[in-house]
Amino acid sequence: MATRKAIVRPGIVWFRGSDLRIYDHEPLLEAATAHGGHVIPLFCFDPRQVGLAAKTRCGQFPKCGIHRTRFLLESIKDLRQALQKLGSDLVVRTGPPEDIIPEIAGIVNAAAVYTQEE
């Protein structure tokens, strides 16, 4: 009698702006362990945090200036390269995470979403 292999649904690891590394990343390790290595790494450019519309609380100053934006882009590039060395990749989307994450989760039939607390 043939044995059936269980289908493992992936976990999404949402990388946020302040934690763009794989070394010592607890949610990444937790997701990889729980989902047999089937992990979808995700980064969302939230327009409320990055871009022309992102302003400080008083509304006068950009929330993410040119130097911070450059650093963020370089960090995302480094994260993508680190994930590719492990045989994965980084899904990058623009939009509010509360819209993007459920959309991606539905497409890949994800079982859970993991992230670091800010």
Residue pairs with C-beta under 8 A, 6 or more apart in sequence:
8 35
8 36
8 38
9 35
9 38
9 109
9 110
9 111
10 35
10 38
10 39
10 40
10 108
10 109
10 110
10 111
11 31
11 32
11 34
11 35
11 38
11 39
11 40
11 110
11 111
11 112
11 113
11 114
12 31
12 39
12 40
12 41
12 42
12 101
12 104
12 105
12 108
12 110
12 112
12 113
12 114
13 25
13 27
13 28
13 31
13 39
13 40
13 41
13 42
13 113
13 114
13 115
14 27
14 42
14 43
14 44
14 97
14 101
14 113
14 114
14 115
15 41
15 42
15 43
15 79
15 90
15 115
16 43
16 115
16 116
16 118
17 49
17 50
17 72
18 116
18 118
19 25
19 116
20 43
20 72
20 75
20 76
20 78
20 79
21 79
21 82
22 28
22 79
22 82
22 83
22 86
25 116
26 116
27 114
27 115
27 116
28 39
28 41
28 114
30 114
31 39
31 112
31 114
32 39
34 112
35 111
35 112
39 88
40 91
40 104
40 108
40 110
41 79
41 83
41 88
41 89
41 90
41 91
42 90
42 91
42 92
42 93
42 100
42 101
42 104
43 76
43 79
43 90
43 91
43 92
43 93
44 92
44 93
44 94
44 95
44 96
44 97
44 100
44 101
45 51
45 92
45 93
45 94
45 95
46 95
46 96
46 97
47 53
47 54
47 94
47 95
47 96
48 54
48 63
48 96
49 63
49 64
50 63
50 64
50 69
50 72
51 64
52 62
54 62
54 63
54 64
55 61
55 62
55 63
56 62
56 63
64 72
76 90
76 92
79 90
80 89
80 90
80 92
83 89
83 90
91 104
93 100
93 104
101 113
104 110
105 113
